[in-house]
């Protein structure tokens, strides 16, 4: 079969294809167009995520297609050592330990350490939005993409003047690895990625020179390292920063855009949140299940794996379709319905599972919850531009809205029919 992830059909409504794959007779599928094995059932995706001996991470961040020779020669110059998401044990165990010690990752610690940053940045963006009342604003560039980027650069201690560069480079990385760029674009994006890596090395060198006394992530990682390469090398610190700068915002911006879309596309749903903002966390959690920001993730088998009647050979690249697993009827009642009140919602796999479970899950949830709560409170009249139709950037892993135009009104204008239904 072919998945055709860049076709209009898949980009508009991947869930229809996931449903066919889940309900079809075969447990695992080989996508000839991608050269990837597709794993869709919840139990199989969870096992693969959790079994890091058999399903390895080493090639997770390698482009899913053959890049042109000129771009490849530039990519080969990127000598970033693999850490966390791109590493297997024992490097993964060691670098993850360092990350857990230096990057807050429980709800309580995230709220204590990063809550003030998130609240300040949300306030700035909401104030800017309110200043544009009565106009149409695209919430993707003006809110969803900007908030997580500003938060992660604050956490990492990246200078404000470099934010636009970081955005350009990390968008380029997502397109280079999981998109469909032309050969010319591949060369441009590969050059950007190399510049990005060199930038992270310079950031670490600068902090080293300063004596790294600060509260930013890079300084904390250098203090944790304490001059010992057995703990973490300076290039590994740069590599962690390189990964966090991308993982910390491209994902959460997807979560924000999907949450806003789910909240605003049904007026009654938005109005219920305006009346009762305590419903925001449940909406965010159901958004994670229903339309994950990352809906496919790569692994490579280290040994043959038999699933049902099919044996995946050793050395095979597998696409774990997290989006499909989150719609598996064996786990989720009325799986294709968006239902913030469901009881089984927490079983989604949107932050992964097992040893590589997302280190930023608590931060992503906090950002989305604070942002939506502030918007329903301060901009209750917000509504989607009537002519808007969703479309998503061409990508195999990251499902990102191209645009989310809204009309900014600060006063709620209740529609009698939806208010009655609510
Ligand atoms: C909605 C937002 C997010 C989603 C959907 C998401 C998704 C994921 C997924 C699926 C994985 C597992 C990868 C694997 O199993 O190989 C992962 C790992 C990771 N995520 Fe996130 N993520 C989000 C936000 C963040 C944020 C905000 C950060 C940091 C600022 C972050 C940093 C990481 C890191 C460092 C890993 C690698 C962990 C490891 O390999 O041990 N993520 N994320």
Boltz pocket constraint, residues with backbone or C-beta under 6 A from the ligand:
constraints:
  - pocket:
      binder: B
      contacts: [[A, 49], [A, 57], [A, 60], [A, 83], [A, 84], [A, 85], [A, 86], [A, 87], [A, 92], [A, 96], [A, 152], [A, 243], [A, 244], [A, 247], [A, 248], [A, 249], [A, 251], [A, 252], [A, 255], [A, 292], [A, 293], [A, 294], [A, 297], [A, 298], [A, 349], [A, 350], [A, 351], [A, 352], [A, 353], [A, 355], [A, 356], [A, 357], [A, 358], [A, 359], [A, 360], [A, 361], [A, 363], [A, 364]]
      max_distance: 6.0
